[in-house]
Amino acid sequence: MLNLYKSNKIEVISELLAEELKICPPPINEKLEIVVPNYFLGNWLREQITIKNKISALYELKTISTYTESLLTNFFPAIDMSAWNFESIKWGIIDSLEELNSFKESFPLRNWINKYLDNKKTIDGDIYNLTKKITNNFIDYLIFRPEMIAQWNRYEINSSNLFKNLNSDQFWQPILYKLLEEKISEKPSCLYMIEVIKNLRKIKNVQFQVPNQIYIFSDNNLSKLHINFYSELSKFIKVNLYLLSPGEDLWNRINCLEGELEFDDNESKLNLNNTNIEKIFGKFGANFQKLIDENIYTEGINLKNNLIYLDPTTNFHNKKDIPLLNQIQKRLIDNNSVDFIVSERDDSILLCEHFNQNSQFEYLRNKIIEIINSCENIKYSDIAVLSPQTNLIKPYLRYIFNNELINGEKIPYFFIDEDNHDSSGIYEFLIDITEIASEKITLEKIDYILSKKVTQNIFDFNITEKDEIIFLLTQAGFHWGLDDKERLGEEKNTLDWCINRITLGLIYDKEVNLSTFNLKPFSYKNISLDLNKWVKILIHLKKYINLIRGSFSYSNWVEKIKFILKSIADSNANFNLEISEINRILDNHAIPLIPDDLIQGIFHIRLSS
């Protein structure tokens, strides 16, 4: 059965989800996975569930892609469902450029490819940005155009059928896809989803390969393939879809006109009361609802539709006091024909003209500070700034929000990018560093932590720099081990030893043997790295790992985590809001629920020679 919950209030559907989990909790030894659109909404949802049910340890929040891949693994245990990830596709494209150039269909990319080959396959900014854009397009194809991917998968690289429904300047795309297929060992997960949808009735014991219930929290972010996949699963298990929706039957209200059609009523075009409000504010939600409705109808899904829409105007006794925004919300819900009343004092929707972007963001900054100072219950994390072109506003936001000279304080902020992760970046970094601290330090472990996007954001470096420093450590003689303590007194070929060699190489031009240090300075000429910066990064990582190696009391763990958080905050202000939130959680749990002496040996060093 498909249980569909729709509401215009996110608090309502989060409470419904929390109540459902309270009634049907997971077994004590299992974690319940809940699908959320992104980490930020998931973090908020976890807090709501914790407040309602007093516990959140049993719930793991995942994006729809990650969760679907884990489900598919139950059907195809030998297949790596994450093989077609962003990094694999990106580097696969770079490796395929030379071969792609041999096809005449590659003419739209010929200038970039020739530049790449003429520069001895040097990956400069243009090539890197090009491959990122192509990668993002391919990932969108995997999610939103799986039928096209299935067609490309079906035919050979020399088949003209690859080019069906494409313009000649797009022919290079299926060819590049076929080249990627040769480099990535598995098919994309979307093809396995299609296979499951087609053959689910033939699969024995479906109930034992998927959870008894699936919980999906959505804000119109599901693709048609995801809807088909989970609708098909709902024929065998209970699928609960919690949908944040501005109103009901929006698609018909947008696309079906009633009454007498007139062509000469120009005045009505300028009248807000005669405007199709649904078309302005509800078009995206309407298309998503239509997608679900059509799938339910064509597939004969057993549906239980639960509509819980709350009137946003009930708290106002006088109609004249109802803000325009609330009136619009009400019309989206109940399709009323009541004329809008706009008061002169109404500031629920403001259109402000500014002579440049600096002025615009200074106004925005002042407005945020005004809200924070006037409302005790409002935090910075409660305020969202939306823009259709996030990358263009980043430099202005950094200048205006970080400029203490304007109002004497900084405004903490996050950029919510399209590639959201399932967990907090800082939290993810803390987990990674503690896991590495419990293991033997090898080049692979250092490569792993430096490859993480959050590590790159914290220390401000890119993937190319990471590859160079890994190469440099190899040349400097690193084998394994953080320092002499890990190698039982032997310092040579440890990370600490390599850092000292690189540091001395910055001071001495020649490879002189310094008997005091019992090592030679190391310098490598053909490298573009800022070695001063990288010595600091490696020292920071070494310090963090050493700090958390061992068995400690609960309070000591909190002190050590706070030390790492402060160190990160001192070097990168972009994480201040996230760090303050983690500190708040640590402070709220300052009194442990179990004695300190029981929280011992959480992280043990597992070393081998």
C-alpha positions as a printed Julia matrix, in Angstrom:
609×3 Matrix{Float64}:
   0.0     0.0     0.0
   1.1     3.58   -0.72
   0.33    5.86    2.21
   0.44    9.44    0.92
   0.49   12.29    3.45
   0.17   15.83    2.08
   0.37   19.03    4.08
   1.33   22.66    3.63
   3.06   22.66    7.03
   6.34   20.82    7.4
   5.81   20.63   11.18
   2.62   18.64   10.63
   4.12   15.95    8.42
   7.22   15.7    10.65
   4.95   15.09   13.64
   2.99   12.47   11.68
   6.24   10.71   10.83
   7.42   10.87   14.45
   4.09    9.46   15.65
   4.26    6.64   13.1
   7.77    5.75   14.26
   6.6     5.84   17.86
   3.78    3.4    17.1
   5.93    1.11   14.93
   9.51    1.47   16.2
  12.31   -0.56   14.6
  13.71   -3.58   16.47
  16.28   -2.72   19.11
  19.14   -4.17   17.05
  18.2    -2.46   13.76
  18.46    1.03   12.36
  15.51    2.5    10.54
  16.47    4.39    7.39
  14.42    7.47    6.47
  14.67    9.16    3.08
  15.11   12.95    3.11
  15.85   15.48    0.31
  19.14   16.68    1.85
  21.18   16.82    5.03
  19.87   20.19    6.22
  16.23   19.13    6.16
  17.25   15.74    7.53
  19.05   17.35   10.47
  15.94   19.36   11.31
  13.75   16.27   10.96
  16.01   14.28   13.31
  15.61   17.0    15.94
  11.82   16.91   15.6
  11.74   13.12   15.95
  14.04   13.35   18.99
  11.85   15.99   20.65
   8.73   13.89   20.02
  10.07   10.4    20.73
  13.01   11.28   23.06
  15.45    9.21   20.97
  16.96    9.39   17.51
  19.79    6.86   17.66
  17.73    4.25   15.81
  17.09    6.48   12.79
  19.48    6.97    9.9
  18.71    9.69    7.36
  19.64    9.14    3.71
  19.05   10.84    0.39
  16.79    9.09   -2.1
  19.75    8.07   -4.31
  21.78    6.58   -1.47
  18.8     4.78    0.01
  17.72    3.38   -3.36
  21.22    2.07   -4.05
  21.21    0.24   -0.7
  17.84   -1.35   -1.55
  19.07   -2.42   -4.98
  22.04   -4.12   -3.33
  19.55   -6.49   -1.65
  18.39   -7.61   -5.11
  21.85   -7.57   -6.71
  24.35   -8.21   -3.88
  27.35   -8.66   -6.19
  26.88   -5.28   -7.91
  28.45   -2.0    -6.79
  25.48    0.35   -7.14
  27.58    3.44   -6.45
  30.01    2.78   -9.32
  28.53    5.63  -11.39
  29.28    8.33   -8.84
  30.36   11.88   -9.63
  34.11   11.29   -9.29
  34.08    8.06  -11.32
  32.18    9.7   -14.17
  34.31   12.87  -14.09
  37.65   11.06  -14.29
  36.22    8.56  -16.75
  35.33   11.46  -19.04
  38.84   12.91  -18.79
  40.34    9.5   -19.6
  38.0     9.19  -22.61
  38.66   12.58  -24.24
  41.45   11.35  -26.51
  39.4     8.37  -27.72
  36.3    10.53  -28.13
  38.32   12.81  -30.41
  38.66    9.98  -32.94
  34.88   10.1   -33.61
  33.66   12.7   -36.1
  30.58   13.27  -33.87
  32.82   14.92  -31.27
  33.09   18.15  -33.3
  31.25   20.32  -30.69
  34.04   19.52  -28.18
  36.91   19.55  -30.66
  38.46   22.84  -29.47
  38.58   21.73  -25.81
  39.89   18.25  -26.64
  42.6    19.59  -28.96
  43.7    22.04  -26.28
  43.85   19.18  -23.77
  45.94   17.01  -26.11
  48.19   19.86  -27.26
  49.02   20.63  -23.62
  50.15   17.03  -23.07
  46.88   16.13  -21.33
  47.22   18.86  -18.74
  43.95   19.36  -16.85
  43.59   23.13  -16.67
  40.61   25.11  -15.39
  38.73   25.0   -18.72
  39.01   21.21  -19.07
  38.13   20.64  -15.43
  35.03   22.87  -15.62
  33.97   21.26  -18.91
  34.15   17.74  -17.43
  32.26   18.87  -14.33
  29.41   20.24  -16.48
  29.27   17.08  -18.6
  29.33   14.96  -15.43
  26.43   16.89  -13.92
  24.45   16.43  -17.16
  25.13   12.69  -17.18
  24.04   12.36  -13.54
  20.81   14.2   -14.41
  20.31   11.78  -17.31
  20.73    8.81  -14.94
  18.05   10.22  -12.62
  15.59   11.98  -14.91
  16.1    10.32  -18.34
  16.75    6.65  -17.56
  14.9     5.52  -20.71
  17.53    7.33  -22.82
  20.34    5.69  -20.8
  18.65    2.31  -21.35
  18.62    2.96  -25.11
  22.3     3.9   -25.13
  23.11    0.8   -23.1
  21.2    -1.42  -25.54
  23.19   -0.56  -28.69
  26.84   -0.83  -29.66
  29.03    2.26  -30.03
  28.97    2.07  -33.86
  25.16    1.75  -34.09
  23.16    4.59  -35.62
  20.35    3.75  -33.17
  22.38    5.53  -30.49
  21.42    8.85  -32.06
  17.62    8.46  -32.01
  15.81   11.69  -31.04
  19.09   13.65  -30.83
  20.39   16.58  -32.82
  23.7    16.15  -34.65
  25.53   18.38  -32.13
  24.43   15.94  -29.38
  25.71   12.74  -31.01
  28.92   12.85  -28.96
  26.97   12.23  -25.75
  25.92    8.57  -26.34
  29.4     7.86  -27.74
  30.98    9.25  -24.58
  28.53    7.18  -22.52
  29.63    4.01  -24.32
  33.27    4.9   -23.62
  32.39    5.35  -19.95
  30.71    1.95  -19.92
  34.04    0.41  -20.89
  35.82    2.14  -18.01
  33.21    1.7   -15.27
  32.72   -1.97  -14.51
  29.0    -1.9   -13.64
  25.83   -0.65  -15.28
  24.26    2.49  -13.78
  21.87    1.84  -10.88
  18.95    3.32  -12.88
  19.09    0.32  -15.25
  18.84   -2.04  -12.29
  15.85   -0.03  -11.02
  14.14   -0.51  -14.38
  14.93   -4.23  -14.21
  13.4    -4.51  -10.73
  10.27   -2.59  -11.8
   9.74   -4.94  -14.76
  10.43   -8.19  -12.89
   9.35   -7.52   -9.32
   6.41   -9.91   -9.52
   8.77  -12.68  -10.65
  11.17  -12.18   -7.74
  10.59  -14.64   -4.93
  10.3   -13.47   -1.33
  10.35   -9.76   -2.14
   9.3    -9.01    1.45
  12.56  -10.49    2.78
  14.72   -8.3     0.54
  13.22   -4.95    1.52
  12.06   -3.41    4.84
   8.47   -3.95    6.0
   7.88   -0.22    5.73
   9.63    2.55    3.81
   9.51    6.18    4.92
  10.12    8.93    2.34
  10.07   12.61    3.3
   9.84   14.67    0.1
   9.6    18.24   -1.14
   8.98   17.51   -4.84
  12.5    16.1    -5.31
  11.62   12.61   -6.62
  12.16   11.7   -10.26
   9.65    9.73  -12.32
  11.88    6.66  -12.02
  11.91    6.9    -8.21
   8.14    7.27   -8.12
   7.7     4.23  -10.39
  10.17    2.19   -8.34
   8.6     2.86   -4.93
   5.06    2.65   -6.29
   5.86   -0.83   -7.56
   7.33   -1.78   -4.18
   4.13   -0.53   -2.5
   2.31   -3.51   -4.06
   4.26   -5.77   -1.69
   5.08   -3.59    1.33
   3.88   -0.38    2.96
   5.46    2.75    1.49
   4.85    5.99    3.42
   5.36    9.17    1.38
   5.28   12.43    3.36
   4.87   15.25    0.88
   5.2    18.97    1.56
   2.59   20.47   -0.76
   1.2    24.02   -1.2
  -2.27   22.73   -2.14
  -4.35   20.02   -3.81
  -5.37   19.5    -7.44
  -2.95   22.23   -8.55
  -2.31   20.81  -12.02
  -5.97   20.92  -13.03
  -6.36   24.39  -11.56
  -3.42   25.62  -13.64
  -4.24   23.88  -16.91
  -8.08   23.76  -16.95
  -9.95   27.06  -17.35
 -13.58   27.38  -16.43
 -16.15   29.98  -17.47
 -16.39   32.27  -20.46
 -13.19   32.87  -22.41
 -12.43   36.52  -23.21
  -9.61   37.98  -25.29
 -10.03   41.71  -24.74
  -9.92   41.94  -20.94
  -6.47   43.59  -20.72
  -7.2    45.08  -17.31
  -7.57   41.63  -15.75
  -3.95   40.84  -16.62
  -2.85   43.55  -14.19
  -5.27   42.6   -11.45
  -3.79   40.32   -8.8
  -7.2    38.89   -7.93
  -7.7    37.63  -11.5
  -4.21   36.16  -11.77
  -3.7    32.41  -11.77
  -1.89   32.27   -8.42
  -1.33   28.53   -8.77
   0.64   29.07  -11.98
   2.95   31.55  -10.25
   3.53   29.81   -6.91
   2.54   26.19   -7.46
   3.65   25.12  -10.94
   6.54   22.92   -9.85
   4.48   21.25   -7.12
   1.6    20.78   -9.56
   3.79   18.92  -12.06
   5.15   16.69   -9.3
   1.64   15.88   -8.03
   0.53   15.09  -11.58
   3.46   12.7   -11.95
   2.39   10.82   -8.81
  -1.31   10.8    -9.76
  -0.66    9.43  -13.25
   1.61    6.7   -11.91
  -0.96    5.65   -9.3
  -3.7     5.54  -11.96
  -1.76    3.66  -14.67
  -0.17    1.14  -12.3
  -3.3     0.53  -10.24
  -1.59    1.38   -6.95
  -3.53    0.8    -3.72
  -3.53    4.34   -2.35
  -4.5     5.86    0.97
  -4.53    9.63    0.48
  -4.21   11.71    3.67
  -4.72   15.46    3.21
  -3.79   17.61    6.22
  -3.84   21.23    5.09
  -3.89   23.96    7.77
  -5.51   27.35    7.24
  -2.68   29.96    7.48
  -5.17   32.77    8.28
  -6.85   31.38   11.41
  -4.61   33.32   13.85
  -5.85   36.67   12.52
  -9.11   38.05   13.93
  -9.39   40.95   11.51
  -9.27   40.17    7.77
  -7.39   43.41    7.14
  -4.51   42.15    9.31
  -3.95   38.99    7.28
  -0.64   39.34    5.36
  -0.74   38.96    1.59
   1.55   35.91    1.8
  -0.94   34.1     4.08
  -3.83   35.01    1.76
  -1.95   33.52   -1.2
  -1.2    30.36    0.8
  -4.87   30.0     1.68
  -5.98   30.34   -1.95
  -3.48   27.65   -2.98
  -5.02   25.34   -0.36
  -8.77   25.84   -0.84
  -9.01   27.54   -4.27
 -11.15   30.35   -2.83
 -12.21   33.37   -4.87
 -11.94   35.95   -2.08
 -10.27   39.15   -3.23
  -6.82   39.86   -1.81
  -6.63   42.7     0.72
  -3.23   44.4     0.86
  -2.51   46.71    3.79
   0.02   49.53    3.57
   1.8    48.01    6.58
   2.01   44.58    4.93
   5.67   43.55    4.54
   5.15   39.8     3.98
   6.24   40.21    0.34
   8.63   43.06   -0.51
  10.0    44.06   -3.9
  13.02   46.28   -3.31
  15.05   48.01   -6.0
  18.8    48.55   -5.48
  21.35   50.32   -7.65
  23.94   47.52   -7.32
  24.51   44.13   -5.7
  26.53   45.54   -2.8
  23.59   47.72   -1.82
  21.25   44.75   -2.21
  23.24   42.54    0.15
  23.85   45.31    2.68
  20.08   45.73    2.85
  19.74   41.96    3.22
  22.34   41.91    6.01
  20.58   44.72    7.91
  17.23   42.97    7.51
  18.64   39.72    8.93
  20.17   41.52   11.92
  16.86   43.34   12.47
  14.98   40.02   12.52
  17.48   38.42   14.9
  17.37   41.39   17.31
  13.58   41.74   17.28
  12.61   38.05   17.62
  14.02   36.09   20.56
  13.03   32.7    19.15
  14.57   33.27   15.71
  18.11   31.96   15.07
  20.36   32.51   12.06
  19.67   28.91   11.03
  15.95   29.77   10.7
  16.6    32.25    7.88
  17.02   31.23    4.23
  18.42   33.36    1.4
  17.4    32.08   -2.03
  18.95   32.89   -5.38
  18.6    31.39   -8.88
  22.37   31.87   -9.42
  24.15   30.97   -6.19
  27.65   31.04   -7.65
  27.26   34.66   -8.75
  26.32   35.93   -5.3
  28.99   34.03   -3.31
  31.69   36.75   -3.54
  29.23   39.44   -2.46
  27.88   37.42    0.46
  31.38   36.64    1.71
  32.31   40.33    1.6
  29.11   41.72    3.1
  28.32   39.01    5.67
  31.91   38.68    6.91
  32.53   42.44    7.1
  32.51   43.41   10.77
  33.07   47.08    9.91
  29.49   47.46    8.65
  27.59   46.5    11.79
  30.28   45.25   14.14
  29.47   41.57   13.74
  29.7    38.72   11.26
  26.7    36.77   10.01
  27.29   33.0     9.88
  25.94   31.32    6.77
  25.91   28.12    4.71
  25.76   27.59    0.97
  23.39   24.71    0.31
  24.85   23.33   -2.92
  23.18   20.84   -5.23
  25.46   18.0    -4.14
  24.17   17.83   -0.59
  25.48   15.06    1.61
  23.56   12.77    3.91
  25.36   14.08    6.98
  26.87   17.26    8.37
  30.24   18.07    6.8
  31.99   18.71   10.13
  30.32   15.69   11.71
  31.45   13.59    8.75
  35.0    14.91    9.17
  34.99   14.02   12.88
  33.82   10.48   12.08
  36.47   10.08    9.36
  39.31   11.35   11.54
  38.32    9.08   14.47
  38.09    6.06   12.18
  41.54    6.79   10.74
  42.92    7.35   14.24
  41.94    3.79   15.14
  43.88    2.32   12.22
  47.4     2.05   10.85
  48.26    5.29    9.0
  49.11    4.49    5.39
  49.26    6.51    2.17
  45.82    5.13    1.28
  44.36    6.45    4.55
  45.84    9.91    3.98
  44.57    9.88    0.39
  41.12    8.88    1.69
  40.78   11.73    4.19
  42.18   14.3     1.73
  39.8    13.11   -1.0
  36.76   14.0     1.12
  35.03   17.17   -0.02
  34.59   18.4     3.55
  38.35   18.11    4.21
  39.03   20.11    1.05
  36.54   22.78    2.17
  38.0    22.99    5.68
  41.6    23.41    4.54
  40.84   25.15    1.22
  42.47   22.91   -1.38
  41.3    21.07   -4.48
  41.61   17.54   -5.84
  44.6    18.45   -8.03
  46.53   19.69   -4.99
  45.59   16.5    -3.16
  47.04   14.35   -5.94
  50.25   16.41   -5.88
  50.77   16.14   -2.11
  50.2    12.36   -2.22
  52.83   12.13   -4.94
  55.16   14.39   -2.93
  54.81   12.24    0.23
  55.71    9.2    -1.83
  58.81   10.94   -3.17
  59.74   12.14    0.32
  59.86    8.52    1.49
  56.61    7.99    3.39
  55.83    4.32    4.01
  53.43    4.1     6.93
  52.91    5.39   10.45
  51.98    8.75   11.92
  55.17    9.14   13.97
  57.72    7.13   15.95
  55.1     6.16   18.57
  53.15    4.22   15.97
  56.3     2.49   14.72
  57.55    1.61   18.21
  60.33    4.21   18.27
  61.32    4.16   14.59
  60.74    7.63   13.13
  62.09    7.11    9.61
  59.52    6.96    6.78
  56.66    8.15    9.04
  54.4    11.09    8.2
  56.07   13.18   10.91
  59.48   12.38    9.41
  58.31   13.43    5.92
  56.82   16.68    7.25
  60.17   17.49    8.87
  62.02   16.75    5.62
  59.69   18.99    3.61
  59.97   21.75    6.25
  63.77   21.63    6.16
  63.58   21.67    2.35
  61.83   25.04    2.57
  64.79   26.39    4.55
  67.8    24.76    2.87
  68.41   24.85   -0.88
  70.81   21.93   -0.95
  70.29   18.4     0.31
  72.72   18.73    3.2
  72.81   16.06    5.87
  71.77   17.57    9.2
  73.12   15.31   11.89
  71.08   17.15   14.53
  67.86   16.02   12.89
  69.24   12.76   11.47
  67.57   13.45    8.11
  68.07   15.35    4.87
  65.95   18.28    3.66
  63.58   17.35    0.85
  62.57   19.63   -1.99
  60.93   18.87   -5.32
  61.32   21.44   -8.09
  58.52   20.61  -10.54
  55.58   21.18   -8.24
  53.01   23.96   -8.02
  51.96   23.44   -4.39
  52.16   26.04   -1.67
  54.28   23.85    0.61
  53.98   26.23    3.58
  50.23   25.76    3.44
  50.51   21.99    3.07
  52.94   21.59    5.97
  50.31   23.31    8.15
  47.52   21.05    6.82
  49.5    17.86    7.48
  50.51   19.07   10.96
  46.84   19.79   11.76
  45.77   16.3    10.63
  48.62   14.69   12.6
  47.64   16.68   15.69
  43.95   15.67   15.4
  44.78   11.99   14.97
  47.19   11.93   17.91
  44.71   13.82   20.06
  41.98   11.17   19.83
  44.13    8.05   19.9
  43.45    6.12   23.09
  40.68    5.47   25.63
  39.1     8.46   27.36
  36.24    9.4    29.63
  33.1    10.97   28.22
  34.09   14.46   29.39
  37.57   14.09   27.87
  36.06   13.08   24.54
  33.92   16.23   24.6
  36.99   18.39   25.37
  38.98   16.83   22.54
  36.14   17.22   20.01
  35.69   20.85   21.06
  39.42   21.46   20.62
  39.25   20.14   17.04
  36.12   22.2    16.33
  37.77   25.38   17.64
  40.86   24.71   15.54
  38.68   24.37   12.42
  36.67   27.49   13.29
  39.85   29.54   13.78
  41.07   28.66   10.29
  37.76   28.66    8.37
  34.8    30.85    9.37
  32.46   29.2     6.84
  31.81   26.35    9.28
  31.0    28.51   12.31
  27.24   27.91   12.24
  27.64   24.15   11.94
  30.32   24.06   14.64
  28.22   26.13   17.03
  25.35   23.68   16.51
  27.58   20.7    17.37
  28.91   22.56   20.43
  25.35   23.24   21.51
  24.52   19.54   21.27
  27.65   18.65   23.26
  26.76   21.23   25.93
  23.2    19.89   26.18
  24.62   16.45   26.9
  27.29   17.6    29.33
  25.98   15.25   32.01
  26.52   11.73   30.65
  23.72    9.19   30.91
  26.22    6.48   31.82
  29.36    6.64   34.0
  32.6     7.85   32.41
  34.46    4.66   33.26
  32.08    2.68   31.04
  32.9     4.81   28.02
  36.39    3.4    27.58
  38.19    2.02   24.59
  35.77    3.42   22.02
  38.6     3.84   19.61
  41.41    1.26   19.7
  44.47    1.49   17.53
  44.56   -1.54   15.29
  48.09   -1.61   13.98
  49.94   -4.26   12.08
  53.55   -4.33   11.05
